[in-house]
Amino acid sequence: MKVLVAVKRVVDFNVKVRVKADQSGVELANVKMSMNPFDEIAVEEAVRLKEAGHVTEVIAVSAGPAQCQETLRTALAIGADRGVHVCVDTELQQLGVARILRAIFEREKPGLVILGKQAIDDDANQTGQMLAALAGIPQATFASRLQVEGDVATVAREIDGGAETVSVTLPAVVTTDLRLNEPRYVTLPSIMKAKKKPIETIDFAELGVDIKPRLKTLKVSEPPKRPGGVIVPDVESLAQKLKNEVKAN
């Protein structure tokens, strides 16, 4: 069984994001980029399934500019067998990515698709669900545990009311939560081996999909700065401040 894993190139989570002066977006020039952390978890889980004997091949796919190949090399260093880079030089939104992934899904015929539940740059949490709908296959989101037996995947997921366990018939889409696993440290020998693994390059036009953006960003601004805390001498003073300054009822 093949597993398809989608990986996204985003601003590194350790970098403080800065808004552009014209408020058209965030500053990406000369900023450290890396793989989306939720996608690292997805790759790790796919590799673990292969190591357990449930999977024969792990395919990493990324859509975007040429620099996305660096992200794919990271996935290959973690343990993916080969990469697919869909070249796109224009803005990609969630529906466009889902359509690209559906086209790759139809080409590769994987038994399982694993994605991070969301990307840390837009926090949209939409691509996995859209892909499942477009491909007409089951989905299990926010997975904190994943087991595969035959043609059935059992997923434990956290919900508002506690925990839930669902079973889906493969092929299916699974999106990963933080508690699913802890990605392994990528060693230098793994990085060197990844350089020899193949990456297929595809122009998105070859897939015949519509990736035209449906949403327009009007303005991006930094959140307002939080005021400093105030120490009050007693409960009565606190109640007065809440009533008169915060206008709390």
C-alpha positions in Angstrom: 0.0 0.0 0.0 1.2 3.5 -0.9 0.8 6.5 1.5 0.7 10.0 0.1 1.9 12.7 2.5 1.4 16.4 1.7 4.1 18.8 3.0 4.0 22.6 3.0 6.9 25.1 3.1 6.1 27.8 5.8 8.0 30.4 7.9 9.9 28.5 10.6 8.0 28.4 13.8 10.9 30.0 15.7 10.8 33.1 13.5 8.9 36.2 14.7 6.5 37.0 11.8 6.6 40.6 10.5 3.9 42.3 8.6 4.8 44.1 5.4 4.8 47.9 5.4 2.0 48.0 2.9 0.0 45.5 5.0 -0.5 43.2 2.0 0.9 40.2 3.8 3.7 38.9 5.9 7.4 39.4 5.1 9.0 36.3 3.5 12.2 37.8 2.1 15.3 36.6 3.8 13.2 34.7 6.4 14.0 31.1 7.4 11.5 28.6 6.0 10.9 25.0 7.0 8.4 22.2 6.8 5.0 22.9 8.5 5.3 21.1 12.0 2.0 19.3 11.5 3.3 17.9 8.2 6.4 16.6 9.9 4.1 14.6 12.2 2.3 13.3 9.1 5.6 12.2 7.4 6.8 10.6 10.7 3.5 8.6 11.0 3.7 7.4 7.4 7.3 6.3 7.9 6.3 4.4 11.1 3.6 2.6 9.2 6.1 1.6 6.6 8.5 0.4 9.3 5.7 -1.6 10.9 5.1 -3.4 7.5 1.7 -1.9 6.8 3.0 0.3 4.0 5.3 -0.4 1.0 6.0 3.2 -0.2 5.8 6.7 1.2 5.4 9.5 -1.3 5.8 13.2 -0.2 4.1 15.9 -2.3 4.5 19.6 -2.2 3.0 22.4 -4.3 4.7 25.8 -4.8 7.9 27.4 -6.0 11.2 25.7 -6.7 12.2 26.1 -3.0 9.6 23.5 -2.0 12.1 20.9 -3.1 14.1 21.7 0.0 11.0 20.8 2.1 10.6 17.6 0.1 14.3 16.7 0.8 13.5 17.0 4.5 10.6 14.6 4.1 12.9 12.2 2.2 15.5 12.5 5.0 12.8 11.6 7.6 12.1 8.4 5.6 9.8 9.1 2.6 10.8 7.1 -0.5 10.3 9.7 -3.2 8.9 13.2 -3.7 6.5 14.9 -6.1 6.9 18.6 -6.6 4.0 20.4 -8.3 5.4 23.7 -9.7 3.2 26.7 -8.9 4.5 30.3 -8.9 1.2 31.9 -8.1 -0.8 32.2 -4.9 -2.2 28.9 -3.6 -5.3 28.7 -1.5 -6.7 25.7 0.3 -9.2 24.7 -2.5 -6.4 24.9 -5.1 -4.1 22.7 -3.0 -6.9 20.2 -2.5 -7.5 20.0 -6.2 -3.8 19.5 -6.9 -3.7 16.7 -4.3 -6.8 15.1 -5.8 -5.0 15.0 -9.1 -1.9 13.4 -7.6 -4.2 11.0 -5.6 -5.7 9.8 -8.9 -2.3 9.4 -10.5 -0.7 7.5 -7.6 -3.7 5.6 -6.3 -2.5 5.5 -2.6 -4.3 3.6 0.1 -3.9 6.4 2.6 -3.4 10.2 2.5 -1.9 11.8 5.6 -1.8 15.6 6.0 -1.2 18.0 8.9 -4.4 19.2 10.3 -3.4 22.8 9.5 -0.5 25.0 8.4 0.9 27.4 11.0 0.9 30.3 8.5 -2.8 30.4 7.7 -4.3 28.0 10.3 -7.0 27.3 7.8 -7.7 23.6 8.7 -9.4 23.0 5.4 -7.3 21.2 2.9 -7.7 17.7 4.2 -11.5 18.0 4.4 -11.7 19.5 0.9 -9.5 16.7 -0.5 -11.7 14.0 1.0 -14.8 15.7 -0.4 -13.3 16.1 -3.9 -11.9 12.5 -4.0 -15.1 11.0 -2.6 -13.3 9.1 0.2 -13.7 8.9 4.0 -11.8 11.3 6.3 -10.7 11.2 9.9 -9.4 14.5 11.3 -7.2 15.5 14.3 -5.8 12.1 14.7 -4.0 11.5 18.0 -3.5 7.7 17.3 -3.6 5.8 14.0 -3.7 2.1 13.4 -4.0 0.3 10.1 -5.2 -3.2 9.7 -5.9 -4.5 6.2 -8.2 -2.0 4.5 -9.4 -0.3 7.7 -7.8 2.5 9.6 -8.7 3.2 13.2 -8.2 6.7 14.4 -8.4 8.1 17.9 -9.2 11.8 18.0 -9.8 14.5 20.5 -13.1 16.3 20.5 -14.7 19.0 22.7 -16.5 16.3 24.7 -13.4 14.2 25.3 -12.1 11.4 23.0 -13.5 9.6 20.0 -12.4 6.6 18.1 -13.5 6.2 14.5 -12.9 3.5 11.8 -12.6 4.4 8.1 -12.4 2.2 5.1 -9.3 2.8 2.9 -8.5 4.7 0.9 -9.0 7.6 3.2 -7.7 11.0 4.3 -6.2 11.4 7.8 -5.1 14.7 9.3 -2.6 14.7 12.2 -2.8 16.3 15.6 0.2 17.2 17.7 -0.2 14.2 20.0 0.0 11.6 17.3 3.8 11.3 17.5 7.1 13.1 18.0 9.0 13.4 14.7 12.5 11.9 14.7 15.7 13.9 14.6 17.0 14.0 11.0 20.6 12.8 11.0 23.4 13.7 8.6 23.5 10.3 7.0 19.8 10.5 6.4 20.2 13.9 4.8 22.9 12.5 2.5 20.8 9.5 1.5 17.9 11.9 0.8 19.9 13.6 -1.9 19.9 10.4 -3.9 16.1 9.8 -3.7 14.0 10.9 -6.7 11.8 14.0 -6.9 9.4 14.2 -9.8 8.7 17.7 -11.0 5.2 18.4 -12.5 3.9 21.7 -13.8 0.4 22.3 -12.3 -0.9 23.0 -15.9 -0.3 19.3 -16.7 -2.8 18.3 -14.0 -5.6 20.3 -15.6 -6.9 21.8 -12.3 -8.3 25.2 -11.5 -6.2 26.9 -8.7 -7.6 30.4 -9.2 -7.8 32.1 -5.7 -11.4 32.5 -4.4 -10.5 34.8 -1.5 -8.8 38.2 -1.6 -6.7 39.5 1.3 -7.7 43.1 2.0 -5.3 43.8 4.8 -2.9 42.1 7.2 -2.1 43.8 10.5 -0.4 42.9 13.7 -2.6 42.1 16.8 -2.9 45.0 19.2 -0.4 45.0 22.0 -1.7 43.8 25.3 -1.6 46.4 28.1 0.6 45.7 31.2 -0.9 44.2 34.3 -2.0 46.2 37.3 -1.7 45.2 40.9 -4.7 46.1 43.1 -4.5 46.2 46.9 -7.8 44.3 47.6 -10.9 42.7 46.1 -12.9 45.8 46.4 -10.5 47.7 44.2 -10.5 44.9 41.7 -14.3 44.9 41.6 -14.3 48.7 41.0 -11.8 48.4 38.1 -13.8 45.6 36.5 -17.0 47.6 36.8 -15.8 51.1 35.9 -12.8 50.5 33.5 -13.4 47.1 31.9 -17.2 47.6 32.0 -17.7 44.0 33.1 -21.1 43.1 34.3 
